[in-house]
Amino acid sequence: MSSVSASSCAEAVEDTVGRYRDQLIALSHDIHAEPELAFDEHRSCAKTQALVAERGFAIEPAAGGLDTAFRASFGSGPLTIGVCAEYDALPEIGHACGHNIIASAAVGAALALADVADELGLTVVLIGTPAEESGGGKALMLDAGVFDDIAAAVMMHPGPLDIAAARSLALAEVTTTYTGREAHAAVAPFLGVNAADAVTVAQVAIGLLRQHLAPGQMLHGIVTDGGQAPNVVPAHAELRYTLRANDTDSLSDLEDKLSGCFLAGAVGTGSDYEVQPVSPVYRELRPDRWLAETFRAEMQRAGRSPVPADVEAAFPLGSTDMGNVTQVLPGIHPIVGVEAGGASVHQPAFAAAAASPSGDRAVIDGAVLLARTVVRLAETPEQRDRVLELLERRAA
């Protein structure tokens, strides 16, 4: 797929994005200026709906039972396409993952597709998805049936490079709480059970485990509670760990290994312990091959330089709950490059770049690339039929 043939609808969606250019960039900057964390993105959620509401989209608030989620629908065609918007930020460093760009590009793509919905037989659904950084909004919405009528789902994500068929790691996040018994650290330490020592034992066991991790498996964590005063034996301590692996099966294996490390902390100190998941498991991205290759061709048409396919396969990115969606229905999560002076996502410099001219270009390019990819899908009979047949099978 080395070239992209122009169509009147492809040109029309590009023109629509151009018409909304200033409003889309303003939306991106507005979300960026007021970062909000997982499940608390009330202002960002409202901002993301505003332009499509003006255009006549029907808004369903609190989609899937989540206060800061929504569905905004336009058209009545048989091919229903979901365009996913994210708008949550990171603690302390704000939009260092560029979700302000994601939301604005998604709005732009939805507005553009609305203008050609009748001609292409589309129903366009802008899906506001909270809590991607932590909480698994899309996984929760998927389980709640929000994607049940969606034939294909698309979104983009900013990053340091252009990547058409982006892949990700499976992820689980847990907290482990140790409960011991307080005692005076000098007068009667023998009466105490030190929960902070349980954390130390667990951390040492995890450090030794790292030698035996399979390729692609990763562990990273923090101590969220290690006691309150040095002269009191801590009766409460807590760890929070993120586990990653190339796929869900490997992640399950890693969870089994890590559970022994947490148990070691309890056994070694006599503490009680409890392990609780923080959010649903994030499954690995499985980009739809045709959609990804179409997006790659669109990137090249737009003058961007996506990395080669062998590089995409060799170096999966972080983790995303969009992986859960792509495991169930055709979807893509490409990366649109932003110049950030060598910084990558989750760094302060990338937060600044997310509202820079390069970030603004990613908003506009992302909207155009997503919209043109959907146009290509709608205008390619065998691919249109393919995704509709897959939808019928899911519904059966």
C-alpha positions as CSV (number, residue, x, y, z in Angstrom):
1,M,0.0,0.0,0.0
2,S,2.5,2.6,-1.2
3,S,0.1,5.2,-2.4
4,V,-3.3,6.7,-1.3
5,S,-5.8,7.5,-3.9
6,A,-7.7,10.7,-3.3
7,S,-11.5,10.7,-3.0
8,S,-13.9,13.5,-2.6
9,C,-14.7,12.4,0.9
10,A,-11.0,12.2,1.8
11,E,-10.5,15.7,0.6
12,A,-13.7,16.8,2.4
13,V,-12.6,15.5,5.8
14,E,-9.2,17.2,5.4
15,D,-11.0,20.5,4.6
16,T,-13.3,20.1,7.7
17,V,-10.3,19.7,10.0
18,G,-8.7,22.8,8.4
19,R,-11.9,24.7,9.0
20,Y,-11.9,23.8,12.7
21,R,-8.1,24.2,13.1
22,D,-8.1,27.1,15.5
23,Q,-10.8,25.6,17.7
24,L,-9.1,22.3,17.9
25,I,-5.8,23.8,18.9
26,A,-7.6,26.0,21.4
27,L,-9.2,22.9,22.9
28,S,-5.9,21.2,23.2
29,H,-4.4,24.1,25.0
30,D,-7.4,24.5,27.3
31,I,-7.3,20.8,28.4
32,H,-3.5,21.1,28.8
33,A,-3.9,24.2,31.0
34,E,-6.1,22.4,33.5
35,P,-4.8,18.8,33.9
36,E,-7.0,16.4,35.8
37,L,-6.3,12.9,37.1
38,A,-8.1,9.6,36.5
39,F,-11.8,9.5,37.0
40,D,-11.8,13.2,38.0
41,E,-11.6,14.7,34.5
42,H,-14.9,16.6,34.8
43,R,-13.7,19.9,33.1
44,S,-11.7,18.0,30.4
45,C,-14.7,15.7,29.7
46,A,-17.0,18.7,29.2
47,K,-14.5,20.5,27.0
48,T,-14.1,17.5,24.8
49,Q,-17.9,17.3,24.2
50,A,-18.4,21.0,23.4
51,L,-17.6,21.2,19.7
52,V,-19.4,18.0,18.8
53,A,-22.5,19.0,20.8
54,E,-22.6,22.3,18.8
55,R,-22.3,20.2,15.6
56,G,-25.4,18.2,16.6
57,F,-23.9,15.0,18.0
58,A,-26.2,13.2,20.4
59,I,-24.5,13.1,23.8
60,E,-24.8,10.1,26.2
61,P,-23.1,11.2,29.5
62,A,-21.6,8.8,32.0
63,A,-21.2,6.0,29.4
64,G,-20.6,2.7,31.0
65,G,-21.5,4.1,34.4
66,L,-18.3,6.2,34.6
67,D,-19.0,9.9,35.5
68,T,-16.2,11.3,33.2
69,A,-17.0,9.1,30.2
70,F,-19.3,9.8,27.3
71,R,-20.5,8.8,23.9
72,A,-21.3,11.4,21.3
73,S,-23.0,10.0,18.1
74,F,-23.8,11.4,14.7
75,G,-25.3,9.8,11.6
76,S,-27.4,6.6,11.1
77,G,-25.3,4.5,8.7
78,P,-24.7,0.8,9.1
79,L,-21.0,1.2,9.7
80,T,-20.4,2.4,13.2
81,I,-16.9,3.8,13.9
82,G,-15.6,4.7,17.3
83,V,-13.1,7.5,17.7
84,C,-11.6,7.3,21.2
85,A,-10.6,10.4,23.2
86,E,-8.4,10.4,26.3
87,Y,-8.0,13.4,28.5
88,D,-6.6,12.3,31.9
89,A,-3.2,13.7,33.1
90,L,-0.4,12.5,35.3
91,P,0.3,13.5,38.9
92,E,2.7,16.4,39.3
93,I,3.7,16.6,35.6
94,G,0.3,17.2,34.0
95,H,-0.1,16.3,30.3
96,A,3.3,14.7,29.9
97,C,1.6,11.9,27.9
98,G,-0.1,14.4,25.6
99,H,-3.7,13.4,26.2
100,N,-4.8,16.9,25.4
101,I,-3.6,16.2,21.9
102,I,-5.5,12.9,21.8
103,A,-8.8,14.4,22.8
104,S,-8.5,17.3,20.3
105,A,-7.4,15.1,17.4
106,A,-10.3,12.7,18.2
107,V,-12.8,15.6,18.2
108,G,-11.4,16.8,14.9
109,A,-11.7,13.4,13.3
110,A,-15.3,13.0,14.6
111,L,-16.3,16.4,13.2
112,A,-14.7,15.7,9.9
113,L,-16.4,12.3,9.6
114,A,-19.7,13.8,10.5
115,D,-19.6,15.9,7.3
116,V,-19.4,12.7,5.1
117,A,-21.4,10.3,7.3
118,D,-24.4,10.3,5.0
119,E,-22.4,9.8,1.9
120,L,-20.3,7.0,3.4
121,G,-23.1,5.2,5.3
122,L,-21.4,6.0,8.7
123,T,-22.5,6.4,12.3
124,V,-19.6,8.3,14.0
125,V,-19.2,7.8,17.7
126,L,-16.8,10.0,19.7
127,I,-16.0,8.0,22.8
128,G,-14.7,9.9,25.8
129,T,-12.6,7.4,27.8
130,P,-11.3,8.4,31.3
131,A,-8.5,7.0,33.4
132,E,-6.0,5.6,30.9
133,E,-3.0,6.4,33.0
134,S,-4.4,4.4,35.9
135,G,-7.8,2.9,36.3
136,G,-8.5,1.3,32.9
137,G,-11.4,3.3,31.7
138,K,-11.6,1.6,28.3
139,A,-11.4,-1.9,29.9
140,L,-14.3,-0.9,32.2
141,M,-16.3,0.6,29.3
142,L,-15.7,-2.5,27.1
143,D,-17.0,-4.8,29.9
144,A,-20.0,-2.5,30.3
145,G,-21.0,-2.8,26.6
146,V,-20.0,0.7,25.4
147,F,-18.2,-0.8,22.4
148,D,-20.8,-3.5,21.6
149,D,-22.1,-1.7,18.5
150,I,-18.7,-0.4,17.3
151,A,-17.4,-2.1,14.1
152,A,-13.9,-0.5,14.4
153,A,-12.2,1.8,16.8
154,V,-9.5,4.3,16.1
155,M,-7.4,6.7,18.1
156,M,-3.9,8.3,18.0
157,H,-1.3,9.0,20.6
158,P,1.5,11.6,20.5
159,G,5.1,10.4,21.0
160,P,8.7,11.1,20.0
161,L,8.4,9.1,16.7
162,D,5.8,8.3,14.0
163,I,4.6,4.7,14.5
164,A,1.8,3.4,12.4
165,A,1.2,-0.1,13.9
166,A,2.2,0.7,17.5
167,R,2.3,-2.2,19.9
168,S,2.3,-2.2,23.7
169,L,2.9,-4.4,26.7
170,A,0.3,-6.1,28.9
171,L,0.1,-4.5,32.3
172,A,-1.2,-5.2,35.8
173,E,-1.0,-2.9,38.8
174,V,-1.4,-4.0,42.4
175,T,-1.0,-2.7,45.9
176,T,0.3,-4.9,48.7
177,T,-0.6,-4.0,52.3
178,Y,1.3,-5.4,55.3
179,T,-0.2,-5.3,58.7
180,G,1.9,-5.8,61.8
181,R,1.7,-4.5,65.4
182,E,3.0,-1.2,66.9
183,A,5.5,-1.1,69.7
184,H,8.0,1.4,71.1
185,A,11.1,1.0,68.9
186,A,13.5,1.5,71.9
187,V,11.5,0.4,75.0
188,A,9.9,-2.8,73.7
189,P,10.6,-3.5,70.1
190,F,10.2,-7.2,70.7
191,L,6.5,-6.6,71.2
192,G,6.1,-5.3,67.7
193,V,5.7,-6.8,64.3
194,N,7.4,-4.5,61.7
195,A,5.3,-4.1,58.6
196,A,8.0,-1.9,57.0
197,D,10.4,-4.8,57.4
198,A,8.0,-6.9,55.4
199,V,8.3,-4.4,52.6
200,T,12.1,-4.6,52.8
201,V,12.0,-8.4,52.6
202,A,9.6,-8.3,49.6
203,Q,11.8,-5.7,47.8
204,V,14.9,-7.8,48.3
205,A,13.1,-10.8,46.9
206,I,11.9,-8.8,43.9
207,G,15.4,-7.6,43.3
208,L,16.6,-11.2,43.2
209,L,13.7,-12.2,41.0
210,R,14.8,-9.7,38.3
211,Q,17.6,-12.0,37.2
212,H,15.1,-14.6,36.2
213,L,12.5,-12.5,34.3
214,A,11.6,-13.6,30.8
215,P,12.2,-11.2,27.9
216,G,9.7,-8.5,27.9
217,Q,8.8,-8.9,31.6
218,M,9.3,-5.8,33.8
219,L,8.6,-4.8,37.4
220,H,8.6,-1.3,38.8
221,G,7.2,-0.1,42.1
222,I,7.2,2.4,44.9
223,V,6.7,2.3,48.7
224,T,3.5,4.3,49.4
225,D,3.6,3.8,53.2
226,G,6.6,2.9,55.3
227,G,5.6,4.1,58.7
228,Q,5.0,7.4,60.4
229,A,7.6,7.8,63.1
230,P,11.1,6.2,63.6
231,N,10.5,5.5,67.3
232,V,7.3,3.5,66.6
233,V,7.5,0.0,65.0
234,P,5.3,0.4,61.9
235,A,2.1,-1.6,62.0
236,H,1.2,-0.6,58.5
237,A,3.1,-0.5,55.2
238,E,2.2,-0.6,51.6
239,L,3.8,-1.2,48.2
240,R,2.4,-0.3,44.8
241,Y,3.8,-2.3,41.8
242,T,3.3,-2.3,38.1
243,L,4.0,-5.5,36.1
244,R,4.5,-5.6,32.4
245,A,5.0,-8.3,29.9
246,N,4.9,-8.9,26.1
247,D,1.5,-10.6,26.3
248,T,-1.2,-11.5,28.8
249,D,0.0,-15.1,29.3
250,S,3.5,-13.9,30.1
251,L,2.0,-11.3,32.5
252,S,0.1,-14.0,34.3
253,D,3.4,-15.9,34.8
254,L,5.0,-12.8,36.2
255,E,2.1,-12.3,38.6
256,D,2.6,-15.8,40.0
257,K,6.3,-15.1,40.5
258,L,5.7,-11.8,42.2
259,S,3.1,-13.2,44.5
260,G,5.9,-15.3,46.1
261,C,7.9,-12.2,46.8
262,F,5.0,-10.5,48.5
263,L,4.4,-13.7,50.6
264,A,8.1,-13.8,51.6
265,G,7.7,-10.4,53.2
266,A,4.8,-11.6,55.3
267,V,6.4,-14.9,56.3
268,G,9.7,-13.4,57.1
269,T,8.3,-10.9,59.5
270,G,5.1,-12.4,60.8
271,S,2.9,-9.7,59.2
272,D,-0.4,-10.2,57.6
273,Y,-0.7,-9.1,54.0
274,E,-3.2,-8.4,51.3
275,V,-2.7,-7.9,47.5
276,Q,-5.3,-5.9,45.6
277,P,-5.5,-4.9,42.0
278,V,-5.5,-1.2,41.3
279,S,-7.2,-1.4,37.9
280,P,-8.2,-4.0,35.3
281,V,-5.4,-5.8,33.5
282,Y,-4.3,-3.9,30.4
283,R,-3.9,-6.3,27.5
284,E,-1.4,-5.9,24.7
285,L,-2.2,-3.9,21.6
286,R,-3.2,-5.9,18.6
287,P,-3.4,-3.4,15.8
288,D,-5.6,-4.3,12.9
289,R,-3.2,-4.9,10.0
290,W,-5.3,-3.2,7.3
291,L,-6.1,-0.2,9.3
292,A,-2.5,0.2,10.4
293,E,-1.1,-0.1,6.9
294,T,-3.7,2.4,5.7
295,F,-2.7,4.8,8.4
296,R,1.0,4.3,7.5
297,A,0.3,5.3,3.9
298,E,-1.6,8.3,5.1
299,M,1.3,9.3,7.3
300,Q,3.6,9.1,4.3
301,R,1.2,11.1,2.1
302,A,1.2,13.8,4.8
303,G,5.0,14.0,4.8
304,R,5.7,12.0,7.9
305,S,8.2,9.2,8.2
306,P,6.8,6.2,10.2
307,V,9.3,3.8,11.5
308,P,9.7,0.5,9.6
309,A,7.4,-2.4,10.5
310,D,10.3,-4.5,11.8
311,V,11.1,-1.8,14.3
312,E,7.5,-1.6,15.5
313,A,7.4,-5.3,16.2
314,A,10.8,-5.4,18.0
315,F,10.1,-2.5,20.4
316,P,6.6,-2.4,22.0
317,L,5.7,0.8,23.8
318,G,4.4,1.2,27.3
319,S,0.9,0.0,28.1
320,T,-2.6,1.2,27.3
321,D,-6.2,0.1,27.9
322,M,-6.7,0.5,24.2
323,G,-5.1,-2.9,24.0
324,N,-8.2,-4.4,25.6
325,V,-10.3,-2.9,22.8
326,T,-8.1,-4.1,20.0
327,Q,-8.3,-7.6,21.4
328,V,-12.0,-7.6,20.8
329,L,-12.6,-5.5,17.7
330,P,-10.5,-4.0,14.8
331,G,-8.7,-1.0,16.0
332,I,-5.5,1.0,15.9
333,H,-3.5,3.2,18.3
334,P,-0.8,4.8,16.1
335,I,1.8,7.3,17.4
336,V,2.0,10.7,15.8
337,G,5.4,12.3,16.4
338,V,6.0,15.5,18.5
339,E,9.3,17.2,18.7
340,A,10.2,17.4,22.4
341,G,14.0,18.0,22.3
342,G,14.8,14.3,22.8
343,A,12.3,13.9,25.7
344,S,9.8,11.0,25.6
345,V,6.4,10.7,27.2
346,H,6.0,11.0,31.0
347,Q,8.8,13.6,31.2
348,P,8.2,17.3,32.0
349,A,9.7,18.4,28.7
350,F,7.1,16.4,26.8
351,A,4.3,18.1,28.8
352,A,5.7,21.4,27.5
353,A,5.9,20.0,24.0
354,A,2.2,18.9,24.1
355,A,1.2,22.5,23.9
356,S,4.0,23.6,21.5
357,P,3.7,24.2,17.7
358,S,4.8,20.6,17.1
359,G,2.1,19.4,19.5
360,D,-0.5,21.6,17.6
361,R,0.6,20.0,14.3
362,A,0.1,16.6,15.9
363,V,-3.5,17.6,16.7
364,I,-4.3,18.6,13.1
365,D,-2.3,15.8,11.5
366,G,-3.8,13.3,13.8
367,A,-7.3,14.3,13.1
368,V,-6.8,14.3,9.3
369,L,-5.0,10.9,9.4
370,L,-7.6,9.2,11.5
371,A,-10.5,10.6,9.4
372,R,-8.9,9.7,6.1
373,T,-8.2,6.2,7.3
374,V,-11.8,5.7,8.2
375,V,-12.9,7.1,4.8
376,R,-10.6,4.5,3.2
377,L,-12.3,1.8,5.3
378,A,-15.8,3.0,4.4
379,E,-14.9,3.2,0.7
380,T,-13.2,-0.2,0.4
381,P,-16.0,-2.8,0.0
382,E,-14.1,-5.9,1.1
383,Q,-12.7,-4.2,4.3
384,R,-16.0,-2.6,5.1
385,D,-17.7,-6.0,4.8
386,R,-14.9,-7.6,6.9
387,V,-15.4,-5.3,9.9
388,L,-19.2,-5.6,9.7
389,E,-19.0,-9.4,9.6
390,L,-16.7,-9.4,12.7
391,L,-19.3,-7.2,14.4
392,E,-22.0,-9.6,13.6
393,R,-20.0,-12.5,15.0
394,R,-19.4,-10.6,18.2
395,A,-23.1,-10.0,18.5
396,A,-24.1,-13.6,17.9
